[in-house]
Amino acid sequence: MFCTIVIVIAILYLIILCISDCDLELFLLEKFGKSPSHLKGKVVFITGASSGIGEYTAYALARFGVKLVLTARRINELERVKQKCLELSKGQLKNDDVYVLSMDVTDFSSHENYFLQAVNHFGTVDILLNNAGRSQRAAWETIELAVDKQLFDLNVFAVINLSRIAIKYFNRVGKGHVAVVSSLAGVVGAPLSGTYTGSKHAIHGYFDSLRYEKLNKNLHITLLCPGPTFTNFLKDCFTNKEGKTLNSSVRPTDRRMTAERCGYLNAVALANQTRESWMSVRPLILLTYGMVYYPNFSYWLFKILGPERVFKLRDGREEYETHKD
Ligand SMILES: NC(=O)c1ccc[n+]([C@@H]2O[C@H](COP(=O)([O-])OP(=O)(O)OC[C@H]3O[C@@H](n4cnc5c(N)ncnc54)[C@H](OP(=O)(O)O)[C@@H]3O)[C@@H](O)[C@H]2O)c1
């Protein structure tokens, strides 16, 4: 009897992972957990809100009346996102409830000033969502060290510095929530993105360490891990050379999650204060489970499949593009 129950649960588990576009916990929370409406009236500070995942997470939250601090470098884009947030909120948000700040996150010395501006404007900040970041396409051994340093400044040190400021504030007020848009490349290795993969893994190391310092301290930490998503990220994508961007774009035929779906799942994860949430088109969630829980099996499976198939899965494309230079 016990064996039958275990087998049935295992089969159900496998079926959910095969049909779901997110991990099992998030799959169940989306159906039975707290809706993002639980965040209504809270203040969420988002970096990189001018496009892509940050933009669509802002929309998903605005629909439920969540107050927003939208930050990035392109102020015109932020104003566009703000107007759409006000529209989508259907009157729940007034003009002052969406606060726009032009902020370059690599200017570390400005972080405290910007965070305090948001606190002064709203009287508080409840959630910091670190989303600003750039990706990379480059063969591992050709990457210039200057690229490693710049990518870490943006994807890691900017996140850590701003989060430390937020956490000191949360310590003072007795509660808070820090979230980071990491990536499935923060959970498993992604080929042709050595520095990017390293930067997202570093995020997990930093925040998993913090998590255990803050047990029972009313500080929540959420690592959001999207797989391939339809955004414009390939344009400013780092390469192997300092100052050289990929200047490419995703194609409609790519297999990627929409930024809208990703933004909504982010909002569900934030409302439920998950520790780590994965979201991606099939079959990457199933493969990620395999790679995390059965690493030897997965390694041999990928060896048999060959690098071309791994690259295709990583980029969500049918044809395998070789890396130039
Ligand atoms: N797209 C994917 O497939 C995917 C998958 C997994 C994880 N992610 C992660 O999702 C996050 C957002 O990426 P995305 O795909 O949405 O790309 P995106 O559309 O290019 O968005 C990147 C955002 O970061 C901001 N940003 C970049 N450099 C900045 C800086 N120095 N200071 C302030 N803001 C800066 C950009 O705003 P400005 O240019 O206006 O400053 C923009 O709002 C990144 O952390 C990325 O690693 C993306």
The ligand as an ORCA input file, in Angstrom:
! r2SCAN-3c Opt
* xyz 0 1
  N      15.461     37.378    -20.950
  C      15.848     36.216    -20.476
  O      15.836     35.191    -21.193
  C      16.298     36.106    -19.029
  C      16.402     34.818    -18.473
  C      16.816     34.692    -17.159
  C      17.092     35.821    -16.400
  N      16.999     37.046    -16.950
  C      17.338     38.209    -16.090
  O      16.262     39.129    -16.106
  C      16.749     40.422    -15.767
  C      16.146     41.426    -16.725
  O      16.576     41.127    -18.055
  P      15.614     41.218    -19.318
  O      15.675     39.924    -20.009
  O      14.301     41.781    -18.930
  O      16.446     42.237    -20.226
  P      16.181     43.740    -20.671
  O      14.850     43.889    -21.304
  O      17.402     44.129    -21.432
  O      16.130     44.536    -19.289
  C      17.263     44.882    -18.578
  C      16.890     45.978    -17.606
  O      18.047     46.290    -16.814
  C      18.266     47.673    -16.861
  N      19.672     47.987    -16.724
  C      20.715     47.492    -17.448
  N      21.858     48.062    -17.039
  C      21.536     48.937    -16.042
  C      22.268     49.822    -15.230
  N      23.609     49.964    -15.345
  N      21.607     50.560    -14.301
  C      20.262     50.445    -14.178
  N      19.511     49.611    -14.910
  C      20.138     48.890    -15.837
  C      17.712     48.139    -18.206
  O      17.301     49.500    -18.126
  P      18.077     50.754    -18.764
  O      18.782     50.291    -19.999
  O      16.977     51.746    -19.020
  O      19.002     51.215    -17.686
  C      16.482     47.263    -18.333
  O      15.385     47.842    -17.680
  C      18.277     40.330    -15.820
  O      18.784     40.265    -14.509
  C      18.526     39.029    -16.560
  O      19.744     38.432    -16.191
  C      16.604     37.226    -18.255
*
